[in-house]
Amino acid sequence: MVAAWPDRLGGVKDFVVYTLLRLGLFLLTWGAVTGASLLLTDKAALGLTFLIALVLSGIGSYWVLAGPRQKLARHVEARAERATAAFEERRAREDADEQSG
C-alpha cells in the first residue's frame, strides 16, 4: 500500500499543476480582453469581458495545455485501472468464499 503513495501524489500534483495553468491562462486572457476593450472603447464591461475570456481560454487550453492535460489523464486512467483490478480481485475472492462455504 505504501508503494502506491508516490503515484497518488504524482496524480495530485498533475491535477494542481493543470488547474493552476488553466486558471493562469484564463486570467491572462481576461486581462488581454479587458485591456483590448479599454483600448478600443475607453471602458470595459467586466461581465462581458469575463465571458469572452472564459470562452477564449477554454478553446485555447485545448491546444496550449494539451501536454499537462494528457499527463493528468494518464494518471486518472491508471488509477481507474487499479481500482477496477482491486474490485475484480475482491469479487473473485468473494465468489471463491461463497463456493467453498
Buried (B, 14 or more C-beta within 10 A) or exposed (E): EEEEEEEEEBBEEBBEBBEEBBEEBBEEBBEBBBEEBEEEEEEBEEEEBBEBBBEBBEEBBEEBBEEBBEBBEEBEEEBEEEEEEEEEEEEEEEEEEEEEE
